Amino acid sequence: MATSKPTKILSVKDQIADQLRSDIISGDLAPNTKLNEQELAKRFGLSRGPIRDVIIQLSKEGLLISKNNCGASVNSVLEPKLQKLMINLRRNIEVYAIESLKNNPLTAEDFAQLESILNDLQSAFDREDFTEVTKTDISFHNYLIHKAGGEDLVNIWYPYVMRMRLNYKRITTSSECVDEHKGILQALRDGDISSAVKAIKVNIK
């Protein structure tokens, strides 16, 4: 019997942050695009205070860059050498997380939630909604990172994955991406941490 997922209530600021993330991931807000607080406030029907808070939040995530007297803009695309470094750093964090799950194994509820995320990932591919593909992909990894190390580990990891996603290459077929994640999940279900680590390394590239 299928279980329904609980509906997550987002604050207004979280909703705005999520929309701006989508705009950046989709390319609607291109790298180096300057953000105007007044225009964003008008767009979302809010004062500039909450908009400023969202900009600070997205700057911490690595999606925006803020400079004194220059305002905020969308972060630039990483040059290849830095992209490679970022991939290695993210991979090291996720390997650490997977290995940590050996002492804190996933529960039946965890596996159900992760299966649900993969169903959403497949659905996003089916709709050819590549922005949602990216966000759902991130949520799968975020779940594992949080399970392994809580908010502390998520806060270390999150800016790396978000900055990498500015270089996200759209995938026209779902099989490789979804199968890679299923491989990670199956290895964890089998309690095979070594295979789960190998699967994570294959997935992060």
C-alpha positions in Angstrom: 0.0 0.0 0.0 1.5 3.3 -1.0 1.9 6.0 1.6 1.4 9.6 1.0 4.2 12.0 1.6 3.7 14.7 4.2 3.2 18.2 2.7 6.0 20.5 3.7 4.9 24.0 4.5 7.4 26.6 3.3 7.7 30.1 4.6 7.4 33.0 2.1 11.1 33.5 2.2 11.7 29.8 1.6 9.3 29.9 -1.4 11.1 32.9 -2.9 14.5 31.2 -2.3 13.3 28.1 -4.0 12.0 30.0 -7.0 15.3 31.9 -7.4 17.2 28.6 -7.2 15.0 27.3 -10.0 15.6 30.4 -12.0 19.3 30.0 -11.6 19.4 26.2 -12.3 17.2 26.6 -15.4 19.3 29.4 -16.8 16.5 32.0 -16.6 18.9 33.9 -14.4 22.2 33.5 -16.2 25.7 33.5 -14.6 26.8 37.1 -13.7 23.3 38.5 -13.9 22.9 41.3 -11.4 19.9 41.1 -9.0 17.9 44.2 -8.2 16.3 44.1 -4.7 13.7 46.6 -5.7 12.7 44.7 -8.8 12.6 41.4 -6.8 10.5 43.0 -4.1 8.0 44.1 -6.7 8.0 40.7 -8.4 7.2 38.9 -5.2 5.0 41.6 -3.6 7.2 42.1 -0.6 9.4 44.7 1.1 13.1 44.7 0.4 13.9 43.2 3.8 12.8 39.6 3.1 14.4 39.8 -0.3 17.7 40.9 1.3 17.5 37.9 3.6 17.0 35.5 0.7 19.9 37.0 -1.2 22.1 36.4 1.9 20.9 32.8 2.1 21.6 32.1 -1.5 25.0 33.7 -1.3 25.9 31.3 1.6 24.7 28.5 -0.7 27.1 29.6 -3.4 24.5 30.5 -6.0 24.9 34.2 -5.6 27.9 36.4 -4.9 27.5 39.7 -3.0 30.0 42.5 -3.0 30.0 45.7 -1.0 28.4 48.6 -2.9 27.9 46.3 -6.0 24.8 44.3 -4.9 24.4 40.7 -5.7 24.7 38.7 -8.9 24.5 35.1 -10.0 27.7 33.3 -9.4 29.9 32.7 -12.5 30.5 29.3 -14.0 33.5 27.6 -12.6 36.6 27.2 -14.8 37.4 23.5 -15.5 40.2 23.2 -12.9 38.0 24.6 -10.1 35.1 22.5 -11.3 37.2 19.3 -11.0 38.4 20.4 -7.5 34.7 21.0 -6.5 33.7 17.6 -7.7 36.5 16.0 -5.7 35.6 17.9 -2.5 31.9 17.0 -2.9 32.8 13.3 -3.6 34.9 13.1 -0.4 32.1 14.5 1.7 29.6 12.1 0.3 31.9 9.1 0.7 32.4 10.2 4.3 28.6 10.3 4.7 28.1 6.8 3.2 30.8 5.3 5.4 29.1 7.0 8.4 25.9 5.2 7.7 27.6 2.0 8.6 27.1 3.0 12.3 23.8 4.7 11.7 22.0 2.5 9.1 18.9 3.6 7.2 15.5 2.6 8.5 12.6 1.2 6.6 11.1 4.7 6.6 14.3 6.2 5.2 14.3 3.7 2.3 10.6 4.6 1.7 11.4 8.3 1.5 14.4 7.7 -0.8 12.3 5.5 -3.1 9.7 8.3 -3.2 12.4 10.8 -4.2 13.6 8.5 -7.0 9.9 8.2 -8.2 9.8 12.0 -8.3 13.1 12.0 -10.2 11.7 9.6 -12.8 8.6 11.7 -13.1 10.6 14.9 -13.6 12.5 13.2 -16.4 9.3 12.0 -18.0 8.0 15.6 -18.0 11.4 16.8 -19.3 11.5 19.2 -16.4 15.3 19.4 -16.1 15.2 22.0 -13.4 13.1 19.7 -11.2 15.4 16.8 -12.2 18.3 18.8 -10.7 16.5 19.8 -7.5 15.2 16.2 -7.0 18.7 14.8 -7.6 20.1 17.1 -5.0 17.3 16.2 -2.5 18.3 12.5 -2.7 21.9 13.3 -1.8 20.8 15.8 0.8 18.7 13.2 2.6 21.7 10.9 2.9 24.0 13.6 4.0 21.6 14.8 6.7 21.0 11.2 7.9 24.8 10.7 8.2 25.8 14.0 9.8 22.8 16.3 10.4 22.8 20.0 9.6 26.5 20.4 10.3 27.5 18.1 7.5 24.8 19.5 5.2 26.0 23.0 5.7 29.6 21.9 4.7 28.3 20.0 1.6 25.5 22.2 0.3 27.5 25.1 -1.2 29.6 22.6 -3.2 26.7 20.8 -4.8 24.8 24.0 -5.6 27.8 25.6 -7.2 28.4 22.5 -9.2 24.9 22.6 -10.5 25.6 25.8 -12.3 27.4 23.5 -14.7 24.6 20.9 -14.8 24.5 19.2 -18.2 21.0 18.3 -19.2 20.4 14.6 -19.6 18.0 13.6 -22.4 17.6 10.0 -21.1 16.6 9.1 -17.5 18.0 5.6 -17.4 21.6 6.4 -16.5 20.8 9.0 -13.8 18.0 7.1 -12.2 19.8 3.7 -12.3 22.9 5.3 -10.7 20.8 6.4 -7.8 19.0 3.1 -7.6 22.4 1.4 -7.4 23.3 3.6 -4.4 20.0 2.8 -2.7 20.2 -0.9 -3.3 23.8 -1.2 -2.0 22.6 0.6 1.2 19.6 -1.7 1.4 22.0 -4.7 1.2 24.2 -3.2 3.9 27.1 -3.2 1.4 28.8 0.1 2.2 31.8 -0.7 -0.1 29.5 -1.0 -3.1 27.5 2.1 -2.0 30.8 4.1 -1.9 31.7 2.9 -5.4 28.2 3.9 -6.6 28.4 7.4 -5.2 31.8 7.9 -6.9 30.3 6.9 -10.2 27.4 9.2 -9.7 29.3 12.3 -8.8 31.1 13.6 -11.9 
